[in-house]
């Protein structure tokens, strides 16, 4: 049970860290994250906790993809020429 709790805490910290660069702002991200975790705080079934942690890890990957896409678009815009844009 302690290992599951630690995974949840690590997931929360990871998501909180990744929320720093969220497009709608850190405060928006943090409040939504807190609500999501509080909504599921009464769950005690290990299988359900495992499923929710997997969903959270999927969200981490999606946010990473969002940031990579933003970075790619910025670099492409910065280094593209007028000819490439038309």
C-alpha positions in Angstrom: 0.0 0.0 0.0 2.9 2.4 0.8 4.4 1.8 -2.7 1.0 2.8 -4.3 0.9 5.9 -2.2 4.4 6.9 -3.2 3.6 6.4 -6.8 0.6 8.7 -6.5 2.7 11.4 -4.7 5.4 11.1 -7.4 2.8 11.4 -10.1 1.3 14.5 -8.5 4.8 16.1 -8.1 5.6 15.3 -11.7 2.4 16.8 -13.0 2.8 19.8 -10.8 6.3 20.4 -12.2 5.2 20.0 -15.8 2.4 22.5 -15.2 4.8 25.3 -15.0 4.7 25.9 -18.8 1.1 25.0 -19.3 -0.4 27.3 -22.0 -3.3 28.5 -19.8 -1.1 29.2 -16.8 0.3 27.5 -13.8 -2.5 28.5 -11.5 -5.1 27.1 -13.8 -3.2 23.8 -14.1 -2.6 23.5 -10.4 -6.2 24.1 -9.4 -7.4 21.5 -12.0 -4.8 19.0 -10.9 -5.7 19.4 -7.2 -9.4 18.9 -8.0 -8.6 15.8 -10.0 -6.6 14.3 -7.2 -9.1 15.2 -4.5 -11.9 13.7 -6.5 -10.2 10.3 -6.2 -8.8 10.5 -2.7 -11.3 8.1 -1.2 -10.4 5.3 -3.5 -8.7 2.4 -1.7 -8.9 -0.4 -4.2 -5.3 -1.2 -5.3 -6.4 -2.1 -8.8 -8.4 1.1 -9.3 -5.5 3.1 -7.9 -3.2 1.4 -10.4 -5.5 2.2 -13.2 -5.7 5.8 -12.2 -1.9 6.1 -11.9 -1.6 4.6 -15.4 -4.0 7.3 -16.7 -2.0 9.9 -14.9 1.2 8.6 -16.6 -0.6 8.8 -19.9 -1.4 12.5 -19.2 2.2 13.1 -18.4 3.2 11.7 -21.8 0.5 13.8 -23.5 1.8 17.0 -21.8 5.3 16.1 -22.9 4.1 15.7 -26.5 2.3 19.1 -26.2 5.5 20.8 -25.1 7.6 19.1 -27.7 5.2 20.2 -30.4 5.3 23.8 -29.1 9.1 23.6 -29.1 9.1 22.2 -32.7 6.8 24.9 -34.0 8.8 27.6 -32.4 12.1 26.3 -33.9 10.5 25.9 -37.3 9.1 29.4 -37.2 12.4 30.8 -36.0 14.5 29.1 -38.7 12.2 28.9 -41.7 12.6 31.4 -44.5 10.0 33.4 -46.3 10.1 30.9 -49.2 9.2 28.0 -46.9 6.2 29.8 -45.4 4.4 30.3 -48.6 
